[in-house]
């Protein structure tokens, strides 16, 4: 298992795995509700490396190893909804996070893209900087700040509304593989 996420309403748990599947579980009972496999989206996919629920718990976003697509799965209809194509980036998408305040999604690679999920368009692009790849990404609780950790041992926090770097830390000895913002 490479990635797990609880739905914001706390009822579901999603897991993504190197076995080419995403599984959606009932969080209370542990019962498997859905399995998304490579036959589900229109493209086959490799090992799933990150999963994230939309703020209303109706969509699940997930990404694959070595891929520039973000897949969106409709939970209620149990069907693939659409994919978002990262354009102009020099690396595959390595991390995703859904905004807690609406249907905005952030994807991390060499560039951090902010997405309007319903429109399926990238609304902003923030450079990760120094040729580094974002390994992990997380929205703050009000959706105003976005933190990401990179392979250059740094954590950067962006103010989304201004598009400016808010803070940088570099206290780690190795790649930053997980970052989570406190609620």
Biotite code that builds the C-alpha atoms (Angstrom):
import biotite.structure as struc

atoms = struc.array([
    struc.Atom([0.000, 0.000, 0.000], chain_id="A", res_id=1, res_name="UNK", atom_name="CA", element="C"),
    struc.Atom([1.532, 3.270, -1.160], chain_id="A", res_id=2, res_name="UNK", atom_name="CA", element="C"),
    struc.Atom([-1.165, 5.756, -0.091], chain_id="A", res_id=3, res_name="UNK", atom_name="CA", element="C"),
    struc.Atom([-4.208, 6.043, 2.176], chain_id="A", res_id=4, res_name="UNK", atom_name="CA", element="C"),
    struc.Atom([-6.734, 8.801, 2.843], chain_id="A", res_id=5, res_name="UNK", atom_name="CA", element="C"),
    struc.Atom([-9.894, 9.243, 4.899], chain_id="A", res_id=6, res_name="UNK", atom_name="CA", element="C"),
    struc.Atom([-12.834, 11.020, 3.298], chain_id="A", res_id=7, res_name="UNK", atom_name="CA", element="C"),
    struc.Atom([-13.547, 14.415, 4.927], chain_id="A", res_id=8, res_name="UNK", atom_name="CA", element="C"),
    struc.Atom([-16.854, 13.097, 6.279], chain_id="A", res_id=9, res_name="UNK", atom_name="CA", element="C"),
    struc.Atom([-14.971, 10.208, 7.941], chain_id="A", res_id=10, res_name="UNK", atom_name="CA", element="C"),
    struc.Atom([-17.074, 7.432, 6.416], chain_id="A", res_id=11, res_name="UNK", atom_name="CA", element="C"),
    struc.Atom([-14.645, 6.133, 3.775], chain_id="A", res_id=12, res_name="UNK", atom_name="CA", element="C"),
    struc.Atom([-11.009, 5.120, 3.545], chain_id="A", res_id=13, res_name="UNK", atom_name="CA", element="C"),
    struc.Atom([-9.173, 4.846, 0.218], chain_id="A", res_id=14, res_name="UNK", atom_name="CA", element="C"),
    struc.Atom([-5.979, 2.902, -0.348], chain_id="A", res_id=15, res_name="UNK", atom_name="CA", element="C"),
    struc.Atom([-3.728, 2.901, -3.385], chain_id="A", res_id=16, res_name="UNK", atom_name="CA", element="C"),
    struc.Atom([-1.323, 0.086, -4.077], chain_id="A", res_id=17, res_name="UNK", atom_name="CA", element="C"),
    struc.Atom([1.510, -1.129, -6.223], chain_id="A", res_id=18, res_name="UNK", atom_name="CA", element="C"),
    struc.Atom([-0.846, -3.926, -7.355], chain_id="A", res_id=19, res_name="UNK", atom_name="CA", element="C"),
    struc.Atom([-2.513, -1.456, -9.799], chain_id="A", res_id=20, res_name="UNK", atom_name="CA", element="C"),
    struc.Atom([-5.651, -0.964, -7.682], chain_id="A", res_id=21, res_name="UNK", atom_name="CA", element="C"),
    struc.Atom([-7.394, 1.643, -5.594], chain_id="A", res_id=22, res_name="UNK", atom_name="CA", element="C"),
    struc.Atom([-9.739, 0.277, -2.953], chain_id="A", res_id=23, res_name="UNK", atom_name="CA", element="C"),
    struc.Atom([-12.492, 2.163, -1.148], chain_id="A", res_id=24, res_name="UNK", atom_name="CA", element="C"),
    struc.Atom([-13.437, 0.869, 2.293], chain_id="A", res_id=25, res_name="UNK", atom_name="CA", element="C"),
    struc.Atom([-16.194, 1.553, 4.806], chain_id="A", res_id=26, res_name="UNK", atom_name="CA", element="C"),
    struc.Atom([-14.208, 3.204, 7.610], chain_id="A", res_id=27, res_name="UNK", atom_name="CA", element="C"),
    struc.Atom([-16.471, 1.940, 10.422], chain_id="A", res_id=28, res_name="UNK", atom_name="CA", element="C"),
    struc.Atom([-16.796, -1.721, 9.434], chain_id="A", res_id=29, res_name="UNK", atom_name="CA", element="C"),
    struc.Atom([-13.647, -2.216, 7.345], chain_id="A", res_id=30, res_name="UNK", atom_name="CA", element="C"),
    struc.Atom([-15.763, -3.697, 4.538], chain_id="A", res_id=31, res_name="UNK", atom_name="CA", element="C"),
    struc.Atom([-14.438, -3.310, 0.981], chain_id="A", res_id=32, res_name="UNK", atom_name="CA", element="C"),
    struc.Atom([-16.937, -1.226, -1.030], chain_id="A", res_id=33, res_name="UNK", atom_name="CA", element="C"),
    struc.Atom([-15.213, -0.669, -4.376], chain_id="A", res_id=34, res_name="UNK", atom_name="CA", element="C"),
    struc.Atom([-12.124, -1.730, -6.268], chain_id="A", res_id=35, res_name="UNK", atom_name="CA", element="C"),
    struc.Atom([-10.812, 0.469, -9.044], chain_id="A", res_id=36, res_name="UNK", atom_name="CA", element="C"),
    struc.Atom([-8.431, -1.399, -11.311], chain_id="A", res_id=37, res_name="UNK", atom_name="CA", element="C"),
    struc.Atom([-6.615, -0.720, -14.550], chain_id="A", res_id=38, res_name="UNK", atom_name="CA", element="C"),
    struc.Atom([-9.709, -1.632, -16.573], chain_id="A", res_id=39, res_name="UNK", atom_name="CA", element="C"),
    struc.Atom([-11.747, 1.131, -14.878], chain_id="A", res_id=40, res_name="UNK", atom_name="CA", element="C"),
    struc.Atom([-10.156, 4.336, -16.232], chain_id="A", res_id=41, res_name="UNK", atom_name="CA", element="C"),
    struc.Atom([-9.796, 4.710, -20.005], chain_id="A", res_id=42, res_name="UNK", atom_name="CA", element="C"),
    struc.Atom([-6.009, 4.253, -19.727], chain_id="A", res_id=43, res_name="UNK", atom_name="CA", element="C"),
    struc.Atom([-4.307, 1.406, -17.968], chain_id="A", res_id=44, res_name="UNK", atom_name="CA", element="C"),
    struc.Atom([-2.343, 2.500, -14.940], chain_id="A", res_id=45, res_name="UNK", atom_name="CA", element="C"),
    struc.Atom([0.643, 1.403, -12.958], chain_id="A", res_id=46, res_name="UNK", atom_name="CA", element="C"),
    struc.Atom([1.212, 1.439, -9.204], chain_id="A", res_id=47, res_name="UNK", atom_name="CA", element="C"),
    struc.Atom([-0.972, 4.005, -7.449], chain_id="A", res_id=48, res_name="UNK", atom_name="CA", element="C"),
    struc.Atom([1.169, 6.382, -5.360], chain_id="A", res_id=49, res_name="UNK", atom_name="CA", element="C"),
    struc.Atom([-1.296, 8.919, -3.944], chain_id="A", res_id=50, res_name="UNK", atom_name="CA", element="C"),
    struc.Atom([-5.039, 9.262, -3.267], chain_id="A", res_id=51, res_name="UNK", atom_name="CA", element="C"),
    struc.Atom([-7.158, 12.222, -2.082], chain_id="A", res_id=52, res_name="UNK", atom_name="CA", element="C"),
    struc.Atom([-10.871, 12.828, -1.523], chain_id="A", res_id=53, res_name="UNK", atom_name="CA", element="C"),
    struc.Atom([-12.722, 15.973, -2.601], chain_id="A", res_id=54, res_name="UNK", atom_name="CA", element="C"),
    struc.Atom([-14.008, 18.170, 0.226], chain_id="A", res_id=55, res_name="UNK", atom_name="CA", element="C"),
    struc.Atom([-17.566, 16.876, -0.283], chain_id="A", res_id=56, res_name="UNK", atom_name="CA", element="C"),
    struc.Atom([-16.401, 13.222, -0.250], chain_id="A", res_id=57, res_name="UNK", atom_name="CA", element="C"),
    struc.Atom([-17.982, 12.544, -3.668], chain_id="A", res_id=58, res_name="UNK", atom_name="CA", element="C"),
    struc.Atom([-14.791, 12.275, -5.739], chain_id="A", res_id=59, res_name="UNK", atom_name="CA", element="C"),
    struc.Atom([-11.562, 10.401, -5.279], chain_id="A", res_id=60, res_name="UNK", atom_name="CA", element="C"),
    struc.Atom([-8.447, 11.645, -7.049], chain_id="A", res_id=61, res_name="UNK", atom_name="CA", element="C"),
    struc.Atom([-5.500, 9.330, -7.565], chain_id="A", res_id=62, res_name="UNK", atom_name="CA", element="C"),
    struc.Atom([-2.202, 9.270, -9.413], chain_id="A", res_id=63, res_name="UNK", atom_name="CA", element="C"),
    struc.Atom([0.078, 6.602, -10.788], chain_id="A", res_id=64, res_name="UNK", atom_name="CA", element="C"),
    struc.Atom([3.774, 6.102, -10.742], chain_id="A", res_id=65, res_name="UNK", atom_name="CA", element="C"),
    struc.Atom([5.478, 7.669, -13.795], chain_id="A", res_id=66, res_name="UNK", atom_name="CA", element="C"),
    struc.Atom([2.299, 9.328, -15.090], chain_id="A", res_id=67, res_name="UNK", atom_name="CA", element="C"),
    struc.Atom([1.234, 12.885, -15.856], chain_id="A", res_id=68, res_name="UNK", atom_name="CA", element="C"),
    struc.Atom([-2.499, 12.152, -15.426], chain_id="A", res_id=69, res_name="UNK", atom_name="CA", element="C"),
    struc.Atom([-4.675, 12.723, -12.385], chain_id="A", res_id=70, res_name="UNK", atom_name="CA", element="C"),
    struc.Atom([-7.639, 10.349, -12.358], chain_id="A", res_id=71, res_name="UNK", atom_name="CA", element="C"),
    struc.Atom([-10.983, 11.396, -10.838], chain_id="A", res_id=72, res_name="UNK", atom_name="CA", element="C"),
    struc.Atom([-13.382, 8.694, -9.665], chain_id="A", res_id=73, res_name="UNK", atom_name="CA", element="C"),
    struc.Atom([-17.083, 9.368, -8.930], chain_id="A", res_id=74, res_name="UNK", atom_name="CA", element="C"),
    struc.Atom([-17.743, 7.583, -5.615], chain_id="A", res_id=75, res_name="UNK", atom_name="CA", element="C"),
    struc.Atom([-21.569, 7.498, -5.841], chain_id="A", res_id=76, res_name="UNK", atom_name="CA", element="C"),
    struc.Atom([-21.751, 6.324, -9.463], chain_id="A", res_id=77, res_name="UNK", atom_name="CA", element="C"),
    struc.Atom([-18.778, 3.963, -9.066], chain_id="A", res_id=78, res_name="UNK", atom_name="CA", element="C"),
    struc.Atom([-17.351, 5.230, -12.324], chain_id="A", res_id=79, res_name="UNK", atom_name="CA", element="C"),
    struc.Atom([-14.389, 7.038, -13.781], chain_id="A", res_id=80, res_name="UNK", atom_name="CA", element="C"),
    struc.Atom([-15.357, 10.714, -14.178], chain_id="A", res_id=81, res_name="UNK", atom_name="CA", element="C"),
    struc.Atom([-12.413, 12.375, -15.930], chain_id="A", res_id=82, res_name="UNK", atom_name="CA", element="C"),
    struc.Atom([-8.672, 12.786, -15.941], chain_id="A", res_id=83, res_name="UNK", atom_name="CA", element="C"),
    struc.Atom([-6.591, 15.935, -15.665], chain_id="A", res_id=84, res_name="UNK", atom_name="CA", element="C"),
    struc.Atom([-3.499, 16.142, -17.868], chain_id="A", res_id=85, res_name="UNK", atom_name="CA", element="C"),
    struc.Atom([-0.462, 17.924, -16.461], chain_id="A", res_id=86, res_name="UNK", atom_name="CA", element="C"),
    struc.Atom([1.100, 19.901, -19.314], chain_id="A", res_id=87, res_name="UNK", atom_name="CA", element="C"),
    struc.Atom([4.565, 21.411, -19.588], chain_id="A", res_id=88, res_name="UNK", atom_name="CA", element="C"),
    struc.Atom([6.065, 19.712, -16.577], chain_id="A", res_id=89, res_name="UNK", atom_name="CA", element="C"),
    struc.Atom([9.359, 17.893, -16.629], chain_id="A", res_id=90, res_name="UNK", atom_name="CA", element="C"),
    struc.Atom([8.332, 15.070, -14.336], chain_id="A", res_id=91, res_name="UNK", atom_name="CA", element="C"),
    struc.Atom([5.476, 12.785, -13.492], chain_id="A", res_id=92, res_name="UNK", atom_name="CA", element="C"),
    struc.Atom([2.968, 13.812, -10.834], chain_id="A", res_id=93, res_name="UNK", atom_name="CA", element="C"),
    struc.Atom([4.176, 12.588, -7.450], chain_id="A", res_id=94, res_name="UNK", atom_name="CA", element="C"),
    struc.Atom([1.611, 14.016, -5.019], chain_id="A", res_id=95, res_name="UNK", atom_name="CA", element="C"),
    struc.Atom([-1.943, 15.368, -4.884], chain_id="A", res_id=96, res_name="UNK", atom_name="CA", element="C"),
    struc.Atom([-4.095, 17.107, -2.293], chain_id="A", res_id=97, res_name="UNK", atom_name="CA", element="C"),
    struc.Atom([-7.704, 18.312, -2.391], chain_id="A", res_id=98, res_name="UNK", atom_name="CA", element="C"),
    struc.Atom([-8.636, 21.642, -0.869], chain_id="A", res_id=99, res_name="UNK", atom_name="CA", element="C"),
    struc.Atom([-10.754, 21.381, 2.287], chain_id="A", res_id=100, res_name="UNK", atom_name="CA", element="C"),
    struc.Atom([-12.876, 24.349, 1.168], chain_id="A", res_id=101, res_name="UNK", atom_name="CA", element="C"),
    struc.Atom([-14.042, 23.410, -2.327], chain_id="A", res_id=102, res_name="UNK", atom_name="CA", element="C"),
    struc.Atom([-13.319, 21.448, -5.449], chain_id="A", res_id=103, res_name="UNK", atom_name="CA", element="C"),
    struc.Atom([-9.751, 22.619, -5.946], chain_id="A", res_id=104, res_name="UNK", atom_name="CA", element="C"),
    struc.Atom([-6.932, 20.146, -6.272], chain_id="A", res_id=105, res_name="UNK", atom_name="CA", element="C"),
    struc.Atom([-3.172, 20.629, -6.127], chain_id="A", res_id=106, res_name="UNK", atom_name="CA", element="C"),
    struc.Atom([-0.733, 18.349, -7.911], chain_id="A", res_id=107, res_name="UNK", atom_name="CA", element="C"),
    struc.Atom([2.974, 18.232, -7.243], chain_id="A", res_id=108, res_name="UNK", atom_name="CA", element="C"),
    struc.Atom([5.805, 17.456, -9.618], chain_id="A", res_id=109, res_name="UNK", atom_name="CA", element="C"),
    struc.Atom([8.472, 19.890, -10.814], chain_id="A", res_id=110, res_name="UNK", atom_name="CA", element="C"),
    struc.Atom([5.659, 22.437, -10.862], chain_id="A", res_id=111, res_name="UNK", atom_name="CA", element="C"),
    struc.Atom([2.765, 22.686, -8.410], chain_id="A", res_id=112, res_name="UNK", atom_name="CA", element="C"),
    struc.Atom([-0.490, 22.968, -10.374], chain_id="A", res_id=113, res_name="UNK", atom_name="CA", element="C"),
    struc.Atom([-3.752, 24.189, -8.859], chain_id="A", res_id=114, res_name="UNK", atom_name="CA", element="C"),
    struc.Atom([-6.820, 22.734, -10.567], chain_id="A", res_id=115, res_name="UNK", atom_name="CA", element="C"),
    struc.Atom([-10.482, 23.660, -10.824], chain_id="A", res_id=116, res_name="UNK", atom_name="CA", element="C"),
    struc.Atom([-11.783, 20.082, -10.654], chain_id="A", res_id=117, res_name="UNK", atom_name="CA", element="C"),
    struc.Atom([-15.199, 20.760, -12.209], chain_id="A", res_id=118, res_name="UNK", atom_name="CA", element="C"),
    struc.Atom([-13.757, 22.702, -15.152], chain_id="A", res_id=119, res_name="UNK", atom_name="CA", element="C"),
    struc.Atom([-10.828, 20.297, -15.478], chain_id="A", res_id=120, res_name="UNK", atom_name="CA", element="C"),
    struc.Atom([-8.373, 23.147, -15.928], chain_id="A", res_id=121, res_name="UNK", atom_name="CA", element="C"),
    struc.Atom([-5.168, 24.251, -14.254], chain_id="A", res_id=122, res_name="UNK", atom_name="CA", element="C"),
    struc.Atom([-5.775, 27.674, -12.725], chain_id="A", res_id=123, res_name="UNK", atom_name="CA", element="C"),
    struc.Atom([-2.235, 28.383, -11.487], chain_id="A", res_id=124, res_name="UNK", atom_name="CA", element="C"),
    struc.Atom([1.254, 26.943, -11.590], chain_id="A", res_id=125, res_name="UNK", atom_name="CA", element="C"),
    struc.Atom([3.855, 27.476, -8.877], chain_id="A", res_id=126, res_name="UNK", atom_name="CA", element="C"),
    struc.Atom([7.447, 26.494, -9.526], chain_id="A", res_id=127, res_name="UNK", atom_name="CA", element="C"),
    struc.Atom([8.748, 23.974, -7.001], chain_id="A", res_id=128, res_name="UNK", atom_name="CA", element="C"),
    struc.Atom([12.150, 25.551, -7.542], chain_id="A", res_id=129, res_name="UNK", atom_name="CA", element="C"),
    struc.Atom([15.778, 24.615, -8.025], chain_id="A", res_id=130, res_name="UNK", atom_name="CA", element="C"),
    struc.Atom([14.981, 21.681, -10.317], chain_id="A", res_id=131, res_name="UNK", atom_name="CA", element="C"),
    struc.Atom([13.453, 19.758, -7.393], chain_id="A", res_id=132, res_name="UNK", atom_name="CA", element="C"),
    struc.Atom([10.368, 17.562, -7.496], chain_id="A", res_id=133, res_name="UNK", atom_name="CA", element="C"),
    struc.Atom([7.565, 17.914, -4.996], chain_id="A", res_id=134, res_name="UNK", atom_name="CA", element="C"),
    struc.Atom([7.260, 14.576, -3.188], chain_id="A", res_id=135, res_name="UNK", atom_name="CA", element="C"),
    struc.Atom([4.284, 15.463, -0.946], chain_id="A", res_id=136, res_name="UNK", atom_name="CA", element="C"),
    struc.Atom([1.675, 18.222, -0.844], chain_id="A", res_id=137, res_name="UNK", atom_name="CA", element="C"),
    struc.Atom([-0.954, 19.384, 1.665], chain_id="A", res_id=138, res_name="UNK", atom_name="CA", element="C"),
    struc.Atom([-3.502, 22.207, 1.922], chain_id="A", res_id=139, res_name="UNK", atom_name="CA", element="C"),
    struc.Atom([-3.924, 24.136, 5.147], chain_id="A", res_id=140, res_name="UNK", atom_name="CA", element="C"),
    struc.Atom([-7.311, 23.837, 6.892], chain_id="A", res_id=141, res_name="UNK", atom_name="CA", element="C"),
    struc.Atom([-8.726, 27.031, 5.367], chain_id="A", res_id=142, res_name="UNK", atom_name="CA", element="C"),
    struc.Atom([-7.371, 26.291, 1.858], chain_id="A", res_id=143, res_name="UNK", atom_name="CA", element="C"),
    struc.Atom([-5.273, 29.484, 1.878], chain_id="A", res_id=144, res_name="UNK", atom_name="CA", element="C"),
    struc.Atom([-1.860, 27.875, 2.359], chain_id="A", res_id=145, res_name="UNK", atom_name="CA", element="C"),
    struc.Atom([-0.292, 24.982, 0.490], chain_id="A", res_id=146, res_name="UNK", atom_name="CA", element="C"),
    struc.Atom([2.735, 23.123, 1.838], chain_id="A", res_id=147, res_name="UNK", atom_name="CA", element="C"),
    struc.Atom([4.956, 20.758, -0.086], chain_id="A", res_id=148, res_name="UNK", atom_name="CA", element="C"),
    struc.Atom([8.040, 18.769, 0.668], chain_id="A", res_id=149, res_name="UNK", atom_name="CA", element="C"),
    struc.Atom([10.643, 18.138, -1.992], chain_id="A", res_id=150, res_name="UNK", atom_name="CA", element="C"),
    struc.Atom([13.565, 15.913, -2.787], chain_id="A", res_id=151, res_name="UNK", atom_name="CA", element="C"),
    struc.Atom([15.896, 18.736, -1.834], chain_id="A", res_id=152, res_name="UNK", atom_name="CA", element="C"),
    struc.Atom([15.218, 18.394, 1.910], chain_id="A", res_id=153, res_name="UNK", atom_name="CA", element="C"),
    struc.Atom([12.986, 21.470, 2.024], chain_id="A", res_id=154, res_name="UNK", atom_name="CA", element="C"),
    struc.Atom([9.419, 22.234, 3.019], chain_id="A", res_id=155, res_name="UNK", atom_name="CA", element="C"),
    struc.Atom([7.883, 25.216, 1.244], chain_id="A", res_id=156, res_name="UNK", atom_name="CA", element="C"),
    struc.Atom([4.620, 26.911, 2.120], chain_id="A", res_id=157, res_name="UNK", atom_name="CA", element="C"),
    struc.Atom([2.829, 28.980, -0.525], chain_id="A", res_id=158, res_name="UNK", atom_name="CA", element="C"),
    struc.Atom([0.096, 31.559, -0.045], chain_id="A", res_id=159, res_name="UNK", atom_name="CA", element="C"),
    struc.Atom([-2.305, 30.508, -2.789], chain_id="A", res_id=160, res_name="UNK", atom_name="CA", element="C"),
    struc.Atom([-4.158, 33.816, -3.101], chain_id="A", res_id=161, res_name="UNK", atom_name="CA", element="C"),
    struc.Atom([-0.979, 35.814, -3.746], chain_id="A", res_id=162, res_name="UNK", atom_name="CA", element="C"),
    struc.Atom([0.974, 33.000, -5.413], chain_id="A", res_id=163, res_name="UNK", atom_name="CA", element="C"),
    struc.Atom([3.965, 33.915, -3.267], chain_id="A", res_id=164, res_name="UNK", atom_name="CA", element="C"),
    struc.Atom([6.274, 31.819, -1.169], chain_id="A", res_id=165, res_name="UNK", atom_name="CA", element="C"),
    struc.Atom([5.246, 32.202, 2.470], chain_id="A", res_id=166, res_name="UNK", atom_name="CA", element="C"),
    struc.Atom([7.972, 30.184, 4.211], chain_id="A", res_id=167, res_name="UNK", atom_name="CA", element="C"),
    struc.Atom([10.790, 27.703, 3.552], chain_id="A", res_id=168, res_name="UNK", atom_name="CA", element="C"),
    struc.Atom([12.422, 25.294, 5.972], chain_id="A", res_id=169, res_name="UNK", atom_name="CA", element="C"),
    struc.Atom([15.381, 23.049, 5.221], chain_id="A", res_id=170, res_name="UNK", atom_name="CA", element="C"),
    struc.Atom([16.160, 21.171, 8.403], chain_id="A", res_id=171, res_name="UNK", atom_name="CA", element="C"),
    struc.Atom([15.951, 17.637, 6.993], chain_id="A", res_id=172, res_name="UNK", atom_name="CA", element="C"),
    struc.Atom([18.896, 15.419, 6.071], chain_id="A", res_id=173, res_name="UNK", atom_name="CA", element="C"),
    struc.Atom([17.005, 13.677, 3.226], chain_id="A", res_id=174, res_name="UNK", atom_name="CA", element="C"),
    struc.Atom([14.024, 13.972, 0.902], chain_id="A", res_id=175, res_name="UNK", atom_name="CA", element="C"),
    struc.Atom([10.785, 15.150, 2.517], chain_id="A", res_id=176, res_name="UNK", atom_name="CA", element="C"),
    struc.Atom([8.339, 12.348, 1.734], chain_id="A", res_id=177, res_name="UNK", atom_name="CA", element="C"),
    struc.Atom([5.278, 13.359, 3.828], chain_id="A", res_id=178, res_name="UNK", atom_name="CA", element="C"),
    struc.Atom([3.928, 16.725, 4.938], chain_id="A", res_id=179, res_name="UNK", atom_name="CA", element="C"),
    struc.Atom([0.584, 17.306, 6.679], chain_id="A", res_id=180, res_name="UNK", atom_name="CA", element="C"),
    struc.Atom([-0.899, 20.630, 7.780], chain_id="A", res_id=181, res_name="UNK", atom_name="CA", element="C"),
    struc.Atom([-2.476, 20.736, 11.240], chain_id="A", res_id=182, res_name="UNK", atom_name="CA", element="C"),
    struc.Atom([-6.253, 21.270, 11.317], chain_id="A", res_id=183, res_name="UNK", atom_name="CA", element="C"),
])
